[in-house]
Amino acid sequence: MDGDSLIGCLMRTLLFVALGLSALASTMTADASMQAQVQSYAEMVCGTNLKTGHPEKASTKKRCISGLTKLGKNAFKLAAPSIQKCKKESDFFLCIRGHTTDRAEIQQAAREHGREIKTMSKTPHHLNSPRLDRLGETIQHVLGQRSILWSNNSKTWGCKGRNLYGYYRIKNELVVMCQGFHNGDLDELIDTLKHEGWHAVQHRCRNGVPYLDDQQIAARLPQRDAINVHNYHPKQRRLESEARVMAKIDDAQWIQLVESECKGKEKRPYKPDLGFTYSTF
């Protein structure tokens, strides 16, 4: 091998070694950068109680930082409740390494939450009905603009998987319509809305006292409903029976009765005390 060939071979060897060292240096720099990020993150979440916001004990903080730095970049996959839970354990790392799939669980929960949100609405799902609109507006005039929730098989409001047409929630003064169970039957939906809306009238406007007397209820209640009502608590039977009767009267009469019984008893919109005159946009 002549001198020029030897020099060329050495140059290629040196270039290969230089490229290898450069790649190694880049990897080491990236690893060091990631480790620095993990260290910074660990000091932030370990020094504070993630539930109360109070400072953690020095020993708790030390165990936590040590455990998170061992996990490396997997520390970023952890949910705050998991970290806070494991802070209570004497072996933080042993506890926390079983939670490195938190991100996947959080993403799945977020997807489920997104689907659940789509099942709830302040207006009927994919249904345009002037009759439902008029009845709904009458109820909202009494209870407020957010007093009717339309559920299309929502788990949150108890409609999914149950034979439930709807219900009136006294605590929140909320009419929940389980629209999915009606299978698109408009007459049935109207019947349910008037039924649950009348429960709102009974509660808010009549202090739990029925509008009809026993004879009026008995004369108008269908036999099938009379039998079904016996499944209710004795204290609820008369109000339930009346709501079933009221659901069958025509819309105009129902609206007129609601307006007359609830006049002056409507729920007032919340206005915060800001120290100056307040009005809604």
Order of alpha helices (4+ residues) and beta strands (2+ residues): alpha-alpha-alpha-alpha-alpha-beta-alpha-beta-beta-beta-alpha-alpha-alpha-alpha-alpha
